[in-house]
């Protein structure tokens, strides 16, 4: 089994920054992809950014140039540095891991952006 535990959410003013972390534990194999998704109130969950264990990244157009995803493979941890936050970035952010055809989700962390 795999467990994902997020941290780092909170309240920030527009234009501010937050850094999310997600630590994976359990049976973690090579060849995995980790990602951050978000779900704004009343909307569907959407991909924010993803990163393979080889370091290949992908970003949603709405966050390009403002958010940076990174990971520490030795710690099985993925990070999301969020800069220049906007009110529309407010959502519950979920950590995600895909490996060996299976998908795992964290419990989510709330990000609130005040205007």
N, C-alpha and C positions, 0 to 999 in steps of 0.2 A: 504494500500500500504506500501511497504518497500523500504527504500532508503539506499544505502550503499555508504559510502564516504571513499576512501582510502587516505592515506598520507604516506610520508616517503621515497618515491623513490628518485633516484638521481644517481650521478656518483660516483663511488668508484674504487679504485685500487684493483687489484687482491690480495687476502689475507685479504682484509678489511671486514668491517661489516656494515650492514644497518638494521634498524628496521622499518618494515611496520606496519601501524595501519589501521584498518577499523572500522568505527563506523556505526552501524545499527540504523535506526530510523523508526518510524511507528509502525505498529502492529506486535510486536515480541512475539511469543508464545513459551512456553516450549517444549522440545523435538526436538529442531532444531539442525542442524549441520551447522557449518561455516567452510569455507575452503579458501585456496589460490590456485589459478591456475596461470599458466604463459603461455605466447605465444611468443616464440622466433620468430624473423623475418623469414618469409617463412615456418613456421612450424605450426602444430596444437596446440591448447590449451591443456595443460596437467595439471593434478593434482600435486600440490606440497605437500600440507599437509592439513589435515582436523581435526576437533575437535568437538565432541558433546558437548552439554551443561552439560553433566555429566563428561566431561574431557577426554573421550577416544580419543586418537590421532592415526593418520595414516600418514605415510610419503612415498613419492616416494623414491626409493632406491638411486637415485642420490643425495639426500639431507640429507639422514640419517647421524646423527652425526655432521652435520654442521648447520642445521636449526632447530629452535624450534618454534612450534605454541603454543599459549596460548590464553586465553580469560578471560575477566572480565564480568561475566553475569550481574552484577548490572549496568554496563555501556553499555551492548550490544556491546562490542568491542572485536575484535580479533586482535592478534598481530602475526607478523612473524619476529623472530630474525634470521638474516642471518649472519653467520660467515664464515670465510675462503672462501670468494666469489671467484668464478672462472669466466673466460670470458664466459664460456658456460651457466652461470646463467643469463646472460643478456637477458632481455625479458620485455614485459609488464606484470605486475602482477595484477591479478584480484581477488577481494574479492567475495565470493560466500556465499549465505545462502539458505538453504533448510528447509522448514517447511510446514507442512500440505499439502504435495504433490506439493508445488510450489517452484520454483527456482528463485533466484534474483541475479543479478550481479552488481558489481560496475563499474565505468567508466574506471578503470585501472590506474596504475601508472608505469612509466618507470623506470627500473633499468638497468643501464649501468655499465659494469665492464671493466676497461682498463687493458691491460696486461703489 
